[in-house]
Amino acid sequence: MLYALFEYIESNYDFPGARLFQYISFRSGLSVILSLIVAMFFGKRIIRFLRRKQIGETVRELGLKGQKEKEGTPTMGGVIIILAILVPTLLLSNLSNIYIQLMIFTVLWMGLIGFVDDYIKVFRKNKQGLKGKFKIMGQIILGLVVSIVMITQKDITVRMDKKLVTEHQMENGDVQPSDENSKYVDVHNYLTNVPFFKGNQLDYSKIIPVSSSAPLNAGLVFIPLVIFIITAVSNASNLTDGLDGLATGVSAIIGATLGIFAYVSGNTIFAEYLNIFYLPESSELVVFAACFVGACIGFLWFNAYPASIFMGDTGSLTIGAIIAGMAIMLRKELLIPILCGIFLVESLSVILQVSYFKYTKRKYGQGRRIFKMSPLHHHYQKSGLHESKIVSRFWVVGVMLAVVAIITLKIR
């Protein structure tokens, strides 16, 4: 809103400072500050409201040190994160941008699903919350929306050398008009980045060439992949949210990394220097990433050990979907196993634990375990490490994984 207002003022009136809102760096910095202010302002009030209504966490007895102290801590704090993302996004981003529209939809949709889940747990006193099949259905719908828009929306393009544009793309009208003197054109295609490989490109439309229709060929691979990624990362974020500040801090690190990817992918100079895809209009995702990071840090103010509030599924499902959505839009979805390595390991620990327990129970009549407890952070708790030390070490590993993800821009 402010972006559109100052764009109008700058184009029609000689108002000092109006042009600042045209700069991504200025709006991104302002987004972080505004997100923090919103989180701080609403956070205290939401916590007081939840305490007054006695909307607290019901903790199962798992034999973990310090667990009982968490009983009654306000939950559904993901509302703080959602507000701290949406308010600055609506004020400072270009709302006509297709990437921003998709991210706003992602926040609202997954926030609603998480909120319903928390509502059932807290107000209906049903510890199971929203049935798993409905959560999965919501994640599938989000995956369908994101993937179909990516495939069909002609505004989502990659800038390419004219010499590399195929006749098929020319015939299908996938090439956007450009300056005749330029050697580049904006092409709607189905390419993605492949880390560590020379050439760094994968065309989804050529993996299963069942017809002459590129959108159909791409959709057969891309749509199921996007659904899987959004579902997996969203649920993995939910599993990681088990210690004070863990999911919030890891998500902030990932969000900052995706902001870097958005900046270099949306800047012609950096994209050409790094030999990566230049994605027109994707630089607007830098503003959204700044809102996301600011929201996570602002929530961490209240969620750090000992937590004054938990995010609940309202927050954990939403931040996972945001991370997955941004990675997909920036064509970095194949980097997720590295960038979201903490989420991946947490999920794998649960899968391995459950699978091994069932296997040994069938074979030996008594189930055995690989870890003392899953997800992995609880294994370290059972091993005697303090909660805050586990969280700090996971953050350090998260930073290391983020650095590895960034250097893939040059390692091929």
N, C-alpha and C positions, 0 to 999 in steps of 0.2 A: 504493500500500500504506500509506504513512504517512498519506495523506489519509484513507483509510477508518479507520485505527486512531485517529487523532485526532478524527475525526467521532464515532466510537463513544465515546471517552473524554469528549468534550465533552457528548454527549447523556446520558451515564449518571453521570458523576462531575464534581465541581467541581474540575477540574484547571487550575491557572493556565497561561495561554498556549495551551491547546488550541484555542481559538477562532481563533487566528491562521491555522490551516490552512484556514479557510473563505474567506479573502481571496485573490483572484486575484493581487493585487499582491505579497503576501508570498510566495506559492508561486512566482511568476514570478521574483522577485529571487533566491530560494533556488535555483531551477532553473539560472539563469545561473552562480551560484557553484559549484554541484555539478557542472555540466557541465564547467566549467573544471578543477575538481579531478580529475574522472575522466579528462579528456583528458591532463592533466599526468601523472597517476599511471600510467596505462596506456601513454601515448605513449612514454616513455623505455624501458619494458620491451619494448614491441612492436618499437621500432627496434633495440634490442640483439638481440632474438631474430631479426629478419629479417637483420641483418648477420651474425650467427653462422651462420645457414643459407644465407648468400650469396644471399638473395632480393632481387636488385637490378634496376633498370631497364636494359633493353637499348635504347640510343639509336641511331636511324638517322642516318646522315651526311647532314645537310641543309645544311651550309655555314653554320651559324649560330654566332655568337661565343659562346664559353662552353659550347657544346653537349657537348663531350667530357668536361667536368668533371662532367656529370650521370651519366655512365656508372657503373653499379653502385649508384646511390642506391636505398635500400630503397623498394619500392612496396607496394601493397595497404594503404596507410595509411588507407583509408576505413573500415577496421575500428575505428580510433580514434574517428572521427566517429560511427559507428553506436553504439558503446558509450556515448559521451558524450551521445547523444540518448536512448537507451533506458533507461539506469540512472535518471537523474532523472525521466524520464517515468513509469516504473513506480512510483517512490517517491512522487512529489509530485502526480500528476494523478489525476483521477477516472476510474478505469478502466472504469466503467460507461457513460461518455459515448460516444455513437456516433461523434463526430468523432475522439476520441482512439483508439478502436478502429481506425478506418479509417487513421489516420496510422501507427499501430504496424504494421499490415499492410503499408502502403506501404514503410516502412523495411525490414522483414524481407524482403519479396518482391524489391524492387529491389536490396537489399544482397546477396541470394543470387545473383541473376543477374550482378551486377557481380563478385562473388567468384569465381564459376565462370569468368567471362571472364578474370580476372587469373590464376586458377589454371592455366588452359590455357596462357596466355602464359608464365608463370614456370616452372612445373614440367614442362609438356609441351614447352616450348621451341618453341611454335607462335606466331609473332608475330601471326597473325591473330586469335588468341583464339577466343572463342565465335562461331560463325557468325552473320552479321547477321540472318538470318531467325529465329533462335532468340531473339535480343535483342528484335527487333520483336514476336515472338509473346508474350514475357514482358510487354512494355509494353502490348500489346493486352489481355492478360488483366487487368492492373492497371486499365486504363481501363474495361473491362467491369465489374469489381467495384465501382469507385468510382461509376460512373454508374448502375448498376442499384440499388445501395444508396441513392443520392441520390433516385432516382425512386420506389422502393418503400417505403423506411423511413419510417413515419409520424412518428417522433420528430424528423425533420429538417423543421422548420417555419419559417414567417415570421410574425411578429406583425403583424396587420393590423386596421384599423378595421372594425368589424362592418358598417358601411354599404357597404364595398367588397367584401365577401364575396359571391360569386355563388350563385345557387340551385343551379347545377350542383355547386359545391363542397360545399354543404350536403347534397345528395342522395347524393353519393359518400362521405360520411363523412370528408371530408378536414379537417374543422374539429375541433380538439381542444376538449374541455370547458373552460370558463373561468368566472370569477366573473360572475354575472349582472349585477352592478352595473358591471362594467368595459365600456368601449366598445371594447376590443380582444379579438381571439381569435387563437389560434395555428392557422395554416392550412398544410397540406401542399400546396405548389404548385410551379410550375416557372418561377418568376421569376428573373431575374438583373439585375444592375446594368449600365447602359449609360453609360459615361463621357461627359461633356460635353453630354448631351441632357437637355432638360427632361422631367420625368416619370421619367427615370432607370431605366426598367423595360422588360424584354423578357420575354414569356411564350413559352417554347419550345413549349408545347402548341398555340399558335395559329399557328405558322409554317407547318406542313403539316397542316391539319385533314382527315385522311383518314377519321376515324371519330369516334364520340361518346366514345371512350375517351381521356381526357386523358393517362394514362401512356403509351399507345401513340403518340399524336401527339408528345409530348415526347421519347420515346425515339428516334424516327426522326431527330431533330436532335441531341439532347443526347448520346446514346451515341457516335456517330461524332466529335462535337466533342471530347468528353472524351478519347477514345482519341488523337485527333490532338494535342491539347494536351500530354498526358503524354508521348507519344512525341517530340514536337518539343522540348519543354523539357528532357527528360532527355538527348536526344542533343546538344542545343545546349550544355548544361552540360559534357558530355563533350568537345566541341570547344574550349570555352573553357579547359579545364584543360590549358594548354600552357606556362604560365610560372609560376614559383614564387609562390604566394600569390594568383594572379589569380582563379581560380574560387572559392577559399575566401573571399576578401575581398568579392567581388561578391555571393556567396550570403548572407553575413552581413548585408549592407546590405538585400538583398531580404527576408530573414527578419525583420529588425527592422521593416520596413515592413508586412509581413503581420501581425506582432504588433500593430501599431497598428490595422490594419483589424479584427483580431479583437476588440480591446478596445472600439472604438467600436461595432462591430456587435453585441456581446454586452452592451452597457450601454444600458438603456432611455433614460436621460437624454441621452446623447450621440447615440444613434440618432434620437431625436425632434428634437433640436436641429439635427442635420445633415440631417434628412429623408432618411435612408437606411433600408434594411431592418434591423429588429431581429431577430436570429437567436437564439432561445432556445437556451441551452446552448453556443453557439459560443464564449463567453468562455473556455472551457476550452482553446481553441486558443492562447490567450495563453501559457499554461504551456508548451505544446509548442513554440511559436515561440521562447520564451526558452531552452529546451533546445537547439534548433537553432542559435540565434545563439551560445550559449555553446560548443557543440561546434565550430562553425566557427572561432571566435576561439581556442579551445584548440588546435585543429589548426594554426592559423596560426602558433602559437608555434614549431612544428617545420617548417612548410612555407614560412615567409617566406624570402626570398633571403638566403644560399644554402640551399636546402631540404635538410633532413636526411632527409626522407621525402616520397614522392609519394602522393597518395590513390588513384591507379589508378581503374579503372572501378568498383571497389567503392564508392568515394566519389562520383565524378562522376555516375554514373547515378542514384545514390540521392538526392543533394541536388537534382538536377533534378526528379525525381519528387515529392519532398517539396514543393518550391516550387509545382509545378503542382497537386498535390493540395490544398494549403492554399488557393490562389487559387480553385479550383473550389468548395470547400466554403464559402468566404466569399462566393461569388457575385461574384468579382472577376476571373473568367477573361478577360473582354474587356479588362482592363487589362494583361494580360501583355505585349503588344507594347511598352508604355511601361515597365512595372516591370522587365521582363527585356530591356530594350533592348540591353544588352551581349551577351547570349546571342543575340538576334535578329540583330544586325549580324555577329557571328562566323559564324553559320550562313549568312547571306546571302552573305558574302564567299566561302565555300567553294562555294556553289551557283553564284554568278556566275562564279567562276574556272573551275570544271569545265565549265559550259555554254558559256562563251565559247571556251575552249580547244578543245572538241569541234567547235563551229560553225566556227571559223576553220581548223581542220585539214581539215574537209570542203570548205570553200570555197576555201582557198588552198593546201592541201596541207601546211601547217605551222601547228601550233597556236600561238596568241598568248595572252598573259596580261594581265589587268586589273591585278592586284596582283603585287608582286615575289614574294609567297608567301602562301598562305592556310593557316589562318585569319588574320584581320586582324592579330592581335598579332605574327605572324611577319613580316608586311609591314613593320611598324615596326622590328622587329629588323634586317631586311635594309637598312632605311634608315639604320641607324647608331645608333638610340636604345638606351640601356642597358635591360636587362630590368626592373630595379627602377623605372625612370622610367616605362616603359610601364604597369606594373602600377599604380603610384600614380595615373597619369592616368586609367586605366580606373576605378579606385575613385572618383575625383572625379566622373567622368561618371555612375557608378552612383548616387552620392548625389544628383546633380541630377535624374536620372530618378525616383528615389524621392520626392523633393520634389514633382515634377510629378504623380506618381501620387497622393500624399496630397491635394494641393489640388484634385484632381478631385472630392473629397467635397463641395466647395462650388461649383465652376465648372460651370454647367449652361447 
